[in-house]
Amino acid sequence: MKGGFGPVWRDDGRELYYEGPQGLMAVPMTERDGALDAGTPQKLFAIRTQGGVLNQPHNFEVAAHGQKFLVNTIVGDSDNHPLEVTLNWTTGLTK
């Protein structure tokens, strides 16, 4: 089975990561004569996520040069509640 979803570029553009049926995948990318050349996809590690969801483009983030990953994973027998992050929450505080 091939394919996947939720592509994320490495910060220097040398790899493309995506969630595939086998887990988190990495594809080396190079530029030759003005054309983009994709290498052979490699499985990095298995992940268990809620899959492709319309309200979130991907289930992971990539840190500096692909050395670390933050994965929104399902743990145990979770009923699969999405992760919510609140930004600028202090703006709602009264002074």
Jmol script that loads the backbone (N, CA, C; Angstrom):
load data "model"
ATOM      1  N   MET A   1       0.845  -1.177   0.000  1.00  0.00           N
ATOM      2  CA  MET A   1       0.000   0.000   0.000  1.00  0.00           C
ATOM      3  C   MET A   1       0.889   1.238   0.000  1.00  0.00           C
ATOM      4  N   LYS A   2       0.582   2.198  -0.853  1.00  0.00           N
ATOM      5  CA  LYS A   2       1.364   3.426  -0.938  1.00  0.00           C
ATOM      6  C   LYS A   2       0.478   4.609  -0.615  1.00  0.00           C
ATOM      7  N   GLY A   3       1.108   5.779  -0.486  1.00  0.00           N
ATOM      8  CA  GLY A   3       0.364   6.996  -0.241  1.00  0.00           C
ATOM      9  C   GLY A   3       0.401   7.391   1.220  1.00  0.00           C
ATOM     10  N   GLY A   4      -0.216   8.513   1.499  1.00  0.00           N
ATOM     11  CA  GLY A   4      -0.246   9.020   2.854  1.00  0.00           C
ATOM     12  C   GLY A   4      -0.919  10.374   2.891  1.00  0.00           C
ATOM     13  N   PHE A   5      -0.811  11.049   4.030  1.00  0.00           N
ATOM     14  CA  PHE A   5      -1.448  12.356   4.188  1.00  0.00           C
ATOM     15  C   PHE A   5      -0.679  13.183   5.201  1.00  0.00           C
ATOM     16  N   GLY A   6      -1.015  14.461   5.260  1.00  0.00           N
ATOM     17  CA  GLY A   6      -0.424  15.366   6.232  1.00  0.00           C
ATOM     18  C   GLY A   6       1.042  15.673   5.998  1.00  0.00           C
ATOM     19  N   PRO A   7       1.453  15.994   4.766  1.00  0.00           N
ATOM     20  CA  PRO A   7       2.879  16.232   4.520  1.00  0.00           C
ATOM     21  C   PRO A   7       3.409  17.460   5.257  1.00  0.00           C
ATOM     22  N   VAL A   8       4.639  17.336   5.766  1.00  0.00           N
ATOM     23  CA  VAL A   8       5.324  18.436   6.457  1.00  0.00           C
ATOM     24  C   VAL A   8       6.776  18.458   5.970  1.00  0.00           C
ATOM     25  N   TRP A   9       7.234  19.624   5.545  1.00  0.00           N
ATOM     26  CA  TRP A   9       8.617  19.773   5.098  1.00  0.00           C
ATOM     27  C   TRP A   9       9.561  19.943   6.279  1.00  0.00           C
ATOM     28  N   ARG A  10      10.751  19.399   6.157  1.00  0.00           N
ATOM     29  CA  ARG A  10      11.830  19.684   7.103  1.00  0.00           C
ATOM     30  C   ARG A  10      12.238  21.140   6.900  1.00  0.00           C
ATOM     31  N   ASP A  11      12.746  21.781   7.938  1.00  0.00           N
ATOM     32  CA  ASP A  11      13.028  23.217   7.889  1.00  0.00           C
ATOM     33  C   ASP A  11      14.010  23.612   6.791  1.00  0.00           C
ATOM     34  N   ASP A  12      14.882  22.720   6.363  1.00  0.00           N
ATOM     35  CA  ASP A  12      15.824  23.058   5.297  1.00  0.00           C
ATOM     36  C   ASP A  12      15.383  22.521   3.931  1.00  0.00           C
ATOM     37  N   GLY A  13      14.201  21.904   3.860  1.00  0.00           N
ATOM     38  CA  GLY A  13      13.658  21.417   2.600  1.00  0.00           C
ATOM     39  C   GLY A  13      14.295  20.142   2.071  1.00  0.00           C
ATOM     40  N   ARG A  14      15.119  19.485   2.863  1.00  0.00           N
ATOM     41  CA  ARG A  14      15.816  18.288   2.382  1.00  0.00           C
ATOM     42  C   ARG A  14      15.034  16.995   2.565  1.00  0.00           C
ATOM     43  N   GLU A  15      13.937  17.048   3.337  1.00  0.00           N
ATOM     44  CA  GLU A  15      13.086  15.872   3.516  1.00  0.00           C
ATOM     45  C   GLU A  15      11.635  16.311   3.611  1.00  0.00           C
ATOM     46  N   LEU A  16      10.768  15.399   3.194  1.00  0.00           N
ATOM     47  CA  LEU A  16       9.337  15.577   3.337  1.00  0.00           C
ATOM     48  C   LEU A  16       8.841  14.429   4.200  1.00  0.00           C
ATOM     49  N   TYR A  17       8.095  14.754   5.254  1.00  0.00           N
ATOM     50  CA  TYR A  17       7.551  13.744   6.166  1.00  0.00           C
ATOM     51  C   TYR A  17       6.052  13.649   5.936  1.00  0.00           C
ATOM     52  N   TYR A  18       5.511  12.455   6.110  1.00  0.00           N
ATOM     53  CA  TYR A  18       4.068  12.279   5.994  1.00  0.00           C
ATOM     54  C   TYR A  18       3.641  11.056   6.794  1.00  0.00           C
ATOM     55  N   GLU A  19       2.351  11.007   7.077  1.00  0.00           N
ATOM     56  CA  GLU A  19       1.788   9.868   7.792  1.00  0.00           C
ATOM     57  C   GLU A  19       1.278   8.865   6.764  1.00  0.00           C
ATOM     58  N   GLY A  20       1.853   7.680   6.790  1.00  0.00           N
ATOM     59  CA  GLY A  20       1.456   6.629   5.859  1.00  0.00           C
ATOM     60  C   GLY A  20       0.858   5.454   6.603  1.00  0.00           C
ATOM     61  N   PRO A  21       0.407   4.449   5.885  1.00  0.00           N
ATOM     62  CA  PRO A  21      -0.189   3.281   6.519  1.00  0.00           C
ATOM     63  C   PRO A  21       0.780   2.525   7.427  1.00  0.00           C
ATOM     64  N   GLN A  22       2.085   2.667   7.187  1.00  0.00           N
ATOM     65  CA  GLN A  22       3.083   1.970   7.986  1.00  0.00           C
ATOM     66  C   GLN A  22       3.579   2.795   9.167  1.00  0.00           C
ATOM     67  N   GLY A  23       3.304   4.098   9.181  1.00  0.00           N
ATOM     68  CA  GLY A  23       3.776   4.970  10.251  1.00  0.00           C
ATOM     69  C   GLY A  23       4.249   6.299   9.710  1.00  0.00           C
ATOM     70  N   LEU A  24       5.148   6.943  10.446  1.00  0.00           N
ATOM     71  CA  LEU A  24       5.693   8.218  10.009  1.00  0.00           C
ATOM     72  C   LEU A  24       6.785   7.948   8.987  1.00  0.00           C
ATOM     73  N   MET A  25       6.645   8.537   7.823  1.00  0.00           N
ATOM     74  CA  MET A  25       7.546   8.281   6.705  1.00  0.00           C
ATOM     75  C   MET A  25       8.382   9.526   6.401  1.00  0.00           C
ATOM     76  N   ALA A  26       9.571   9.310   5.832  1.00  0.00           N
ATOM     77  CA  ALA A  26      10.453  10.388   5.398  1.00  0.00           C
ATOM     78  C   ALA A  26      10.892  10.117   3.962  1.00  0.00           C
ATOM     79  N   VAL A  27      10.870  11.171   3.156  1.00  0.00           N
ATOM     80  CA  VAL A  27      11.327  11.068   1.769  1.00  0.00           C
ATOM     81  C   VAL A  27      12.432  12.094   1.568  1.00  0.00           C
ATOM     82  N   PRO A  28      13.645  11.654   1.217  1.00  0.00           N
ATOM     83  CA  PRO A  28      14.703  12.621   0.932  1.00  0.00           C
ATOM     84  C   PRO A  28      14.383  13.377  -0.360  1.00  0.00           C
ATOM     85  N   MET A  29      14.621  14.692  -0.342  1.00  0.00           N
ATOM     86  CA  MET A  29      14.312  15.529  -1.498  1.00  0.00           C
ATOM     87  C   MET A  29      15.575  16.257  -1.942  1.00  0.00           C
ATOM     88  N   THR A  30      15.814  16.259  -3.240  1.00  0.00           N
ATOM     89  CA  THR A  30      16.943  16.996  -3.797  1.00  0.00           C
ATOM     90  C   THR A  30      16.471  17.776  -5.015  1.00  0.00           C
ATOM     91  N   GLU A  31      17.250  18.777  -5.365  1.00  0.00           N
ATOM     92  CA  GLU A  31      16.952  19.590  -6.543  1.00  0.00           C
ATOM     93  C   GLU A  31      18.044  19.317  -7.572  1.00  0.00           C
ATOM     94  N   ARG A  32      17.628  18.987  -8.796  1.00  0.00           N
ATOM     95  CA  ARG A  32      18.569  18.743  -9.887  1.00  0.00           C
ATOM     96  C   ARG A  32      18.090  19.463 -11.132  1.00  0.00           C
ATOM     97  N   ASP A  33      18.915  20.329 -11.636  1.00  0.00           N
ATOM     98  CA  ASP A  33      18.605  21.056 -12.877  1.00  0.00           C
ATOM     99  C   ASP A  33      17.228  21.711 -12.832  1.00  0.00           C
ATOM    100  N   GLY A  34      16.886  22.293 -11.697  1.00  0.00           N
ATOM    101  CA  GLY A  34      15.609  23.000 -11.553  1.00  0.00           C
ATOM    102  C   GLY A  34      14.410  22.108 -11.308  1.00  0.00           C
ATOM    103  N   ALA A  35      14.623  20.811 -11.158  1.00  0.00           N
ATOM    104  CA  ALA A  35      13.513  19.885 -10.901  1.00  0.00           C
ATOM    105  C   ALA A  35      13.680  19.259  -9.520  1.00  0.00           C
ATOM    106  N   LEU A  36      12.558  18.970  -8.890  1.00  0.00           N
ATOM    107  CA  LEU A  36      12.565  18.338  -7.577  1.00  0.00           C
ATOM    108  C   LEU A  36      12.625  16.828  -7.748  1.00  0.00           C
ATOM    109  N   ASP A  37      13.568  16.186  -7.067  1.00  0.00           N
ATOM    110  CA  ASP A  37      13.751  14.741  -7.168  1.00  0.00           C
ATOM    111  C   ASP A  37      13.455  14.117  -5.806  1.00  0.00           C
ATOM    112  N   ALA A  38      12.439  13.262  -5.762  1.00  0.00           N
ATOM    113  CA  ALA A  38      12.061  12.573  -4.520  1.00  0.00           C
ATOM    114  C   ALA A  38      12.746  11.225  -4.455  1.00  0.00           C
ATOM    115  N   GLY A  39      13.370  10.935  -3.310  1.00  0.00           N
ATOM    116  CA  GLY A  39      14.030   9.650  -3.100  1.00  0.00           C
ATOM    117  C   GLY A  39      13.032   8.584  -2.673  1.00  0.00           C
ATOM    118  N   THR A  40      13.545   7.507  -2.142  1.00  0.00           N
ATOM    119  CA  THR A  40      12.717   6.390  -1.691  1.00  0.00           C
ATOM    120  C   THR A  40      12.193   6.660  -0.276  1.00  0.00           C
ATOM    121  N   PRO A  41      10.871   6.563  -0.077  1.00  0.00           N
ATOM    122  CA  PRO A  41      10.314   6.760   1.269  1.00  0.00           C
ATOM    123  C   PRO A  41      10.851   5.720   2.249  1.00  0.00           C
ATOM    124  N   GLN A  42      11.138   6.161   3.472  1.00  0.00           N
ATOM    125  CA  GLN A  42      11.619   5.297   4.535  1.00  0.00           C
ATOM    126  C   GLN A  42      10.729   5.463   5.769  1.00  0.00           C
ATOM    127  N   LYS A  43      10.379   4.360   6.394  1.00  0.00           N
ATOM    128  CA  LYS A  43       9.595   4.414   7.634  1.00  0.00           C
ATOM    129  C   LYS A  43      10.520   4.846   8.767  1.00  0.00           C
ATOM    130  N   LEU A  44      10.115   5.891   9.506  1.00  0.00           N
ATOM    131  CA  LEU A  44      10.876   6.338  10.662  1.00  0.00           C
ATOM    132  C   LEU A  44      10.466   5.571  11.904  1.00  0.00           C
ATOM    133  N   PHE A  45       9.166   5.534  12.178  1.00  0.00           N
ATOM    134  CA  PHE A  45       8.643   4.784  13.313  1.00  0.00           C
ATOM    135  C   PHE A  45       7.131   4.671  13.189  1.00  0.00           C
ATOM    136  N   ALA A  46       6.568   3.707  13.904  1.00  0.00           N
ATOM    137  CA  ALA A  46       5.115   3.505  13.903  1.00  0.00           C
ATOM    138  C   ALA A  46       4.450   4.586  14.746  1.00  0.00           C
ATOM    139  N   ILE A  47       3.293   5.044  14.298  1.00  0.00           N
ATOM    140  CA  ILE A  47       2.499   5.997  15.077  1.00  0.00           C
ATOM    141  C   ILE A  47       1.041   5.557  15.037  1.00  0.00           C
ATOM    142  N   ARG A  48       0.315   5.937  16.063  1.00  0.00           N
ATOM    143  CA  ARG A  48      -1.118   5.618  16.147  1.00  0.00           C
ATOM    144  C   ARG A  48      -1.848   6.926  16.379  1.00  0.00           C
ATOM    145  N   THR A  49      -2.453   7.452  15.328  1.00  0.00           N
ATOM    146  CA  THR A  49      -3.149   8.731  15.408  1.00  0.00           C
ATOM    147  C   THR A  49      -4.604   8.551  15.002  1.00  0.00           C
ATOM    148  N   GLN A  50      -5.334   9.646  15.017  1.00  0.00           N
ATOM    149  CA  GLN A  50      -6.725   9.581  14.591  1.00  0.00           C
ATOM    150  C   GLN A  50      -6.851   9.638  13.074  1.00  0.00           C
ATOM    151  N   GLY A  51      -5.737   9.643  12.364  1.00  0.00           N
ATOM    152  CA  GLY A  51      -5.761   9.618  10.900  1.00  0.00           C
ATOM    153  C   GLY A  51      -6.042  10.984  10.308  1.00  0.00           C
ATOM    154  N   GLY A  52      -6.466  10.986   9.062  1.00  0.00           N
ATOM    155  CA  GLY A  52      -6.767  12.239   8.366  1.00  0.00           C
ATOM    156  C   GLY A  52      -8.065  12.838   8.857  1.00  0.00           C
ATOM    157  N   VAL A  53      -7.996  14.016   9.410  1.00  0.00           N
ATOM    158  CA  VAL A  53      -9.170  14.697   9.945  1.00  0.00           C
ATOM    159  C   VAL A  53      -9.272  16.054   9.249  1.00  0.00           C
ATOM    160  N   LEU A  54     -10.465  16.453   8.883  1.00  0.00           N
ATOM    161  CA  LEU A  54     -10.649  17.689   8.124  1.00  0.00           C
ATOM    162  C   LEU A  54     -10.182  18.942   8.857  1.00  0.00           C
ATOM    163  N   ASN A  55     -10.308  18.976  10.182  1.00  0.00           N
ATOM    164  CA  ASN A  55      -9.980  20.199  10.913  1.00  0.00           C
ATOM    165  C   ASN A  55      -8.512  20.286  11.329  1.00  0.00           C
ATOM    166  N   GLN A  56      -7.703  19.295  10.980  1.00  0.00           N
ATOM    167  CA  GLN A  56      -6.276  19.397  11.259  1.00  0.00           C
ATOM    168  C   GLN A  56      -5.513  18.794  10.092  1.00  0.00           C
ATOM    169  N   PRO A  57      -4.562  19.543   9.546  1.00  0.00           N
ATOM    170  CA  PRO A  57      -3.865  19.077   8.345  1.00  0.00           C
ATOM    171  C   PRO A  57      -2.901  17.922   8.585  1.00  0.00           C
ATOM    172  N   HIS A  58      -2.372  17.799   9.810  1.00  0.00           N
ATOM    173  CA  HIS A  58      -1.458  16.701  10.102  1.00  0.00           C
ATOM    174  C   HIS A  58      -1.425  16.439  11.596  1.00  0.00           C
ATOM    175  N   ASN A  59      -0.965  15.255  11.956  1.00  0.00           N
ATOM    176  CA  ASN A  59      -0.955  14.807  13.354  1.00  0.00           C
ATOM    177  C   ASN A  59       0.415  14.905  14.003  1.00  0.00           C
ATOM    178  N   PHE A  60       1.360  15.592  13.367  1.00  0.00           N
ATOM    179  CA  PHE A  60       2.706  15.702  13.922  1.00  0.00           C
ATOM    180  C   PHE A  60       3.351  17.014  13.485  1.00  0.00           C
ATOM    181  N   GLU A  61       4.368  17.406  14.220  1.00  0.00           N
ATOM    182  CA  GLU A  61       5.201  18.568  13.874  1.00  0.00           C
ATOM    183  C   GLU A  61       6.651  18.110  13.898  1.00  0.00           C
ATOM    184  N   VAL A  62       7.454  18.761  13.094  1.00  0.00           N
ATOM    185  CA  VAL A  62       8.867  18.403  12.965  1.00  0.00           C
ATOM    186  C   VAL A  62       9.718  19.530  13.533  1.00  0.00           C
ATOM    187  N   ALA A  63      10.681  19.186  14.393  1.00  0.00           N
ATOM    188  CA  ALA A  63      11.616  20.168  14.955  1.00  0.00           C
ATOM    189  C   ALA A  63      12.905  20.152  14.151  1.00  0.00           C
ATOM    190  N   ALA A  64      13.764  21.067  14.474  1.00  0.00           N
ATOM    191  CA  ALA A  64      15.040  21.333  13.813  1.00  0.00           C
ATOM    192  C   ALA A  64      15.648  20.161  13.050  1.00  0.00           C
ATOM    193  N   HIS A  65      15.681  20.294  11.758  1.00  0.00           N
ATOM    194  CA  HIS A  65      16.322  19.340  10.844  1.00  0.00           C
ATOM    195  C   HIS A  65      15.823  17.906  11.013  1.00  0.00           C
ATOM    196  N   GLY A  66      14.585  17.733  11.452  1.00  0.00           N
ATOM    197  CA  GLY A  66      14.004  16.399  11.555  1.00  0.00           C
ATOM    198  C   GLY A  66      14.595  15.533  12.647  1.00  0.00           C
ATOM    199  N   GLN A  67      15.169  16.162  13.668  1.00  0.00           N
ATOM    200  CA  GLN A  67      15.781  15.385  14.743  1.00  0.00           C
ATOM    201  C   GLN A  67      14.788  15.024  15.848  1.00  0.00           C
ATOM    202  N   LYS A  68      13.666  15.760  15.925  1.00  0.00           N
ATOM    203  CA  LYS A  68      12.640  15.497  16.935  1.00  0.00           C
ATOM    204  C   LYS A  68      11.270  15.672  16.301  1.00  0.00           C
ATOM    205  N   PHE A  69      10.287  14.930  16.849  1.00  0.00           N
ATOM    206  CA  PHE A  69       8.921  14.997  16.346  1.00  0.00           C
ATOM    207  C   PHE A  69       7.957  15.097  17.518  1.00  0.00           C
ATOM    208  N   LEU A  70       6.932  15.885  17.347  1.00  0.00           N
ATOM    209  CA  LEU A  70       5.829  15.964  18.299  1.00  0.00           C
ATOM    210  C   LEU A  70       4.642  15.315  17.602  1.00  0.00           C
ATOM    211  N   VAL A  71       4.124  14.215  18.178  1.00  0.00           N
ATOM    212  CA  VAL A  71       3.064  13.442  17.541  1.00  0.00           C
ATOM    213  C   VAL A  71       1.825  13.443  18.422  1.00  0.00           C
ATOM    214  N   ASN A  72       0.690  13.804  17.841  1.00  0.00           N
ATOM    215  CA  ASN A  72      -0.596  13.737  18.519  1.00  0.00           C
ATOM    216  C   ASN A  72      -1.087  12.295  18.389  1.00  0.00           C
ATOM    217  N   THR A  73      -0.728  11.472  19.370  1.00  0.00           N
ATOM    218  CA  THR A  73      -0.969  10.038  19.279  1.00  0.00           C
ATOM    219  C   THR A  73      -2.088   9.578  20.206  1.00  0.00           C
ATOM    220  N   ILE A  74      -2.701   8.486  19.845  1.00  0.00           N
ATOM    221  CA  ILE A  74      -3.724   7.860  20.683  1.00  0.00           C
ATOM    222  C   ILE A  74      -3.011   6.957  21.670  1.00  0.00           C
ATOM    223  N   VAL A  75      -3.339   7.081  22.945  1.00  0.00           N
ATOM    224  CA  VAL A  75      -2.689   6.305  23.989  1.00  0.00           C
ATOM    225  C   VAL A  75      -3.701   5.340  24.588  1.00  0.00           C
ATOM    226  N   GLY A  76      -3.331   4.082  24.675  1.00  0.00           N
ATOM    227  CA  GLY A  76      -4.196   3.082  25.291  1.00  0.00           C
ATOM    228  C   GLY A  76      -5.535   2.959  24.606  1.00  0.00           C
ATOM    229  N   ASP A  77      -6.591   2.840  25.402  1.00  0.00           N
ATOM    230  CA  ASP A  77      -7.941   2.701  24.871  1.00  0.00           C
ATOM    231  C   ASP A  77      -8.655   4.047  24.852  1.00  0.00           C
ATOM    232  N   SER A  78      -7.944   5.080  24.526  1.00  0.00           N
ATOM    233  CA  SER A  78      -8.485   6.437  24.487  1.00  0.00           C
ATOM    234  C   SER A  78      -9.727   6.508  23.604  1.00  0.00           C
ATOM    235  N   ASP A  79     -10.652   7.382  23.992  1.00  0.00           N
ATOM    236  CA  ASP A  79     -11.819   7.586  23.138  1.00  0.00           C
ATOM    237  C   ASP A  79     -11.540   8.688  22.116  1.00  0.00           C
ATOM    238  N   ASN A  80     -10.254   9.004  21.921  1.00  0.00           N
ATOM    239  CA  ASN A  80      -9.806   9.801  20.808  1.00  0.00           C
ATOM    240  C   ASN A  80     -10.239  11.268  20.844  1.00  0.00           C
ATOM    241  N   HIS A  81     -10.076  11.923  21.978  1.00  0.00           N
ATOM    242  CA  HIS A  81     -10.359  13.346  22.062  1.00  0.00           C
ATOM    243  C   HIS A  81      -9.187  14.119  21.478  1.00  0.00           C
ATOM    244  N   PRO A  82      -9.454  15.103  20.615  1.00  0.00           N
ATOM    245  CA  PRO A  82      -8.353  15.858  20.023  1.00  0.00           C
ATOM    246  C   PRO A  82      -7.664  16.754  21.046  1.00  0.00           C
ATOM    247  N   LEU A  83      -6.412  17.029  20.802  1.00  0.00           N
ATOM    248  CA  LEU A  83      -5.626  17.921  21.634  1.00  0.00           C
ATOM    249  C   LEU A  83      -5.995  19.364  21.305  1.00  0.00           C
ATOM    250  N   GLU A  84      -6.209  20.176  22.331  1.00  0.00           N
ATOM    251  CA  GLU A  84      -6.503  21.590  22.123  1.00  0.00           C
ATOM    252  C   GLU A  84      -5.428  22.422  22.798  1.00  0.00           C
ATOM    253  N   VAL A  85      -4.940  23.430  22.090  1.00  0.00           N
ATOM    254  CA  VAL A  85      -3.933  24.342  22.618  1.00  0.00           C
ATOM    255  C   VAL A  85      -4.515  25.740  22.580  1.00  0.00           C
ATOM    256  N   THR A  86      -4.476  26.423  23.706  1.00  0.00           N
ATOM    257  CA  THR A  86      -4.987  27.783  23.781  1.00  0.00           C
ATOM    258  C   THR A  86      -3.813  28.753  23.786  1.00  0.00           C
ATOM    259  N   LEU A  87      -3.806  29.655  22.830  1.00  0.00           N
ATOM    260  CA  LEU A  87      -2.756  30.661  22.726  1.00  0.00           C
ATOM    261  C   LEU A  87      -3.274  31.998  23.237  1.00  0.00           C
ATOM    262  N   ASN A  88      -2.393  32.808  23.737  1.00  0.00           N
ATOM    263  CA  ASN A  88      -2.729  34.158  24.210  1.00  0.00           C
ATOM    264  C   ASN A  88      -3.846  34.148  25.249  1.00  0.00           C
ATOM    265  N   TRP A  89      -3.861  33.150  26.107  1.00  0.00           N
ATOM    266  CA  TRP A  89      -4.939  33.027  27.092  1.00  0.00           C
ATOM    267  C   TRP A  89      -4.908  34.172  28.108  1.00  0.00           C
ATOM    268  N   THR A  90      -3.765  34.813  28.296  1.00  0.00           N
ATOM    269  CA  THR A  90      -3.671  35.891  29.273  1.00  0.00           C
ATOM    270  C   THR A  90      -4.423  37.147  28.828  1.00  0.00           C
ATOM    271  N   THR A  91      -4.726  37.275  27.555  1.00  0.00           N
ATOM    272  CA  THR A  91      -5.455  38.464  27.070  1.00  0.00           C
ATOM    273  C   THR A  91      -6.875  38.497  27.617  1.00  0.00           C
ATOM    274  N   GLY A  92      -7.405  37.355  28.025  1.00  0.00           N
ATOM    275  CA  GLY A  92      -8.747  37.305  28.572  1.00  0.00           C
ATOM    276  C   GLY A  92      -8.832  37.591  30.072  1.00  0.00           C
ATOM    277  N   LEU A  93      -7.704  37.772  30.722  1.00  0.00           N
ATOM    278  CA  LEU A  93      -7.671  38.053  32.159  1.00  0.00           C
ATOM    279  C   LEU A  93      -7.985  39.510  32.430  1.00  0.00           C
ATOM    280  N   THR A  94      -8.715  39.758  33.490  1.00  0.00           N
ATOM    281  CA  THR A  94      -8.993  41.143  33.884  1.00  0.00           C
ATOM    282  C   THR A  94      -7.867  41.637  34.785  1.00  0.00           C
ATOM    283  N   LYS A  95      -7.563  42.900  34.669  1.00  0.00           N
ATOM    284  CA  LYS A  95      -6.469  43.485  35.466  1.00  0.00           C
ATOM    285  C   LYS A  95      -6.995  44.228  36.653  1.00  0.00           C
TER     286      LYS A  95
END
end "model"
wireframe off; spacefill off
backbone 0.3
color backbone group
